[in-house]
């Protein structure tokens, strides 16, 4: 059963209120994000957010979803009858770009067609300069929902980041719907700009 006080389903507006970050040039526009915050009383919670990134005309990158994960930074505190929510360490977050095929692999799990993302490395493998990342998504065998994890290592094998979050059935359904909808825009965004 989910602890409603320590688990929050939020949008970008709530995410920005929880964590104060200086917006970059591109973030000064309103950007919608899907975010899941799972704080706990031990301080070992995790937050994850998803943002659809569409290229502006003239940009030479591919359209994708940015998936960012951060670990819990502080506990929920109460002072003078004021409740202050837990915070997350977004300055030490890990960011992964999900392309069309990554999203399709995740949807196979979220739709119940597979128990986990199948790959020889226990997840989706991404490599960037100096590091490698594995994204895992597994149906939970003990609770309802799915475990979504990100593990990032340096080329030498040292762990840079390792985090995991349990998305309950409702959160998994919401994520599935958002990812399904994003596929159209990722595939046909350039066509829409030409209309």
C-alpha positions as CSV (number, residue, x, y, z in Angstrom):
1,X,0.0,0.0,0.0
2,X,1.2,3.5,-0.8
3,X,2.0,6.0,1.8
4,X,0.2,9.1,0.6
5,X,2.2,11.5,2.8
6,X,5.6,10.4,1.4
7,X,4.6,9.8,-2.2
8,X,3.7,12.6,-4.5
9,X,2.5,12.6,-8.1
10,X,3.3,16.0,-9.5
11,X,3.6,18.1,-12.7
12,X,6.3,20.5,-13.6
13,X,4.8,23.4,-11.7
14,X,5.0,21.4,-8.4
15,X,8.4,20.1,-9.3
16,X,9.8,23.6,-9.7
17,X,8.3,24.7,-6.4
18,X,9.8,21.8,-4.5
19,X,13.3,22.2,-5.9
20,X,14.6,25.8,-6.6
21,X,16.7,25.7,-9.7
22,X,17.9,28.6,-11.8
23,X,16.3,28.2,-15.2
24,X,18.6,28.0,-18.2
25,X,18.0,30.0,-21.4
26,X,15.8,27.3,-22.9
27,X,13.9,26.5,-19.6
28,X,12.6,30.1,-19.3
29,X,9.7,29.0,-21.4
30,X,7.0,27.0,-19.7
31,X,7.9,23.3,-20.1
32,X,5.6,20.5,-19.0
33,X,7.1,17.6,-17.1
34,X,5.7,14.5,-15.7
35,X,7.3,13.9,-12.2
36,X,7.0,11.2,-9.5
37,X,8.4,12.0,-6.1
38,X,8.8,9.1,-3.6
39,X,10.3,10.4,-0.4
40,X,10.6,8.2,2.6
41,X,11.4,8.5,6.3
42,X,14.9,7.0,5.9
43,X,16.0,9.6,3.4
44,X,16.6,7.0,0.7
45,X,13.7,8.0,-1.6
46,X,13.9,8.8,-5.3
47,X,12.3,11.2,-7.8
48,X,12.0,10.9,-11.5
49,X,10.8,13.3,-14.2
50,X,10.1,13.0,-17.9
51,X,10.2,15.9,-20.4
52,X,9.4,15.7,-24.1
53,X,12.1,17.6,-26.0
54,X,11.2,18.8,-29.5
55,X,13.8,20.5,-31.6
56,X,13.3,24.1,-32.7
57,X,13.7,24.9,-36.3
58,X,17.4,24.8,-37.2
59,X,18.5,22.6,-34.3
60,X,20.4,19.5,-35.3
61,X,19.4,17.0,-32.7
62,X,16.8,14.3,-32.5
63,X,13.5,14.7,-30.7
64,X,13.4,12.6,-27.5
65,X,12.2,12.4,-23.9
66,X,14.7,13.4,-21.2
67,X,14.4,11.2,-18.2
68,X,16.0,12.6,-15.0
69,X,16.4,10.8,-11.7
70,X,17.5,12.2,-8.4
71,X,18.0,10.8,-4.9
72,X,16.3,12.2,-1.8
73,X,18.3,15.0,-0.2
74,X,16.3,15.8,3.0
75,X,13.5,14.5,5.1
76,X,10.1,15.9,5.6
77,X,10.3,18.4,8.5
78,X,7.7,20.1,10.6
79,X,8.5,23.4,12.4
80,X,6.0,25.7,14.0
81,X,3.2,23.7,12.6
82,X,4.6,24.2,9.1
83,X,5.3,21.1,7.1
84,X,8.3,21.3,4.8
85,X,8.4,18.6,2.1
86,X,11.4,16.4,1.4
87,X,13.8,17.7,-1.2
88,X,15.7,15.9,-3.9
89,X,19.3,16.3,-5.1
90,X,18.7,17.6,-8.6
91,X,22.2,19.0,-8.8
92,X,23.5,15.4,-8.8
93,X,20.8,14.0,-11.0
94,X,21.4,11.6,-13.8
95,X,19.8,12.4,-17.2
96,X,19.1,9.9,-20.0
97,X,17.7,10.6,-23.5
98,X,15.0,8.2,-24.5
99,X,14.6,7.8,-28.3
100,X,11.8,6.1,-30.2
101,X,13.1,2.6,-29.7
102,X,13.9,3.1,-26.0
103,X,10.3,4.2,-25.4
104,X,8.9,1.3,-27.3
105,X,10.9,-1.1,-25.2
106,X,9.6,0.5,-22.0
107,X,6.0,0.3,-23.3
108,X,6.3,-3.4,-23.8
109,X,6.8,-3.7,-20.0
110,X,4.2,-1.0,-19.1
111,X,1.6,-2.7,-21.3
112,X,2.3,-6.1,-19.6
113,X,3.7,-7.7,-22.8
114,X,7.0,-8.4,-21.1
115,X,8.2,-8.8,-17.5
116,X,11.3,-6.6,-18.0
117,X,13.2,-4.7,-20.7
118,X,15.0,-7.5,-22.4
119,X,18.6,-6.8,-23.3
120,X,21.8,-8.7,-22.7
121,X,22.9,-6.2,-20.1
122,X,19.8,-6.4,-17.9
123,X,18.3,-3.2,-19.4
124,X,18.7,-0.6,-22.1
125,X,22.3,0.3,-22.6
126,X,23.4,3.8,-23.4
127,X,27.0,4.9,-23.8
128,X,28.3,8.5,-23.7
129,X,31.8,10.0,-23.5
130,X,33.4,8.6,-20.4
131,X,30.4,6.6,-19.0
132,X,27.8,4.0,-19.7
133,X,24.2,3.9,-18.4
134,X,21.7,1.0,-18.0
135,X,18.0,1.7,-17.7
136,X,16.0,-1.1,-16.2
137,X,12.2,-1.5,-16.0
138,X,10.8,-4.6,-14.4
139,X,7.3,-5.7,-13.3
140,X,7.4,-6.0,-9.5
141,X,6.9,-9.6,-8.3
142,X,6.1,-8.6,-4.7
143,X,4.0,-5.4,-5.1
144,X,1.9,-3.9,-7.8
145,X,3.6,-1.7,-10.2
146,X,7.0,-1.5,-11.9
147,X,10.6,-0.8,-10.8
148,X,12.3,1.8,-12.9
149,X,16.1,2.1,-12.4
150,X,19.1,3.9,-13.7
151,X,22.7,2.9,-13.2
152,X,25.5,5.0,-14.5
153,X,29.2,4.0,-14.4
154,X,32.4,5.6,-15.4
155,X,34.5,3.8,-18.1
156,X,36.7,2.5,-15.4
157,X,33.8,0.8,-13.7
158,X,33.3,3.2,-10.8
159,X,29.6,3.8,-10.0
160,X,28.5,7.4,-10.7
161,X,24.8,7.0,-9.9
162,X,22.4,4.2,-9.0
163,X,18.8,4.7,-8.3
164,X,15.5,3.0,-8.5
165,X,11.8,3.9,-8.0
166,X,8.7,1.8,-7.6
167,X,5.9,3.2,-9.7
168,X,2.5,1.9,-8.5
169,X,-0.1,0.7,-11.0
170,X,-1.7,4.1,-11.3
171,X,1.6,5.8,-11.9
172,X,2.6,3.1,-14.4
173,X,-0.6,3.6,-16.3
174,X,-0.1,7.4,-16.4
175,X,3.5,6.9,-17.6
176,X,2.4,4.4,-20.3
177,X,-0.2,6.9,-21.6
178,X,2.4,9.8,-21.7
179,X,5.0,7.6,-23.5
180,X,2.5,6.3,-26.0
181,X,1.4,9.9,-26.9
182,X,5.0,11.1,-27.2
183,X,5.8,8.6,-29.9
184,X,3.6,10.4,-32.5
185,X,5.4,13.7,-31.8
186,X,8.9,12.2,-31.8
187,X,8.2,10.5,-35.1
188,X,6.4,13.3,-36.9
189,X,7.5,16.5,-35.2
190,X,9.3,17.8,-38.3
191,X,6.2,17.2,-40.4
192,X,4.0,19.2,-38.0
193,X,6.4,22.2,-38.3
194,X,6.0,22.2,-42.0
195,X,2.2,22.5,-41.9
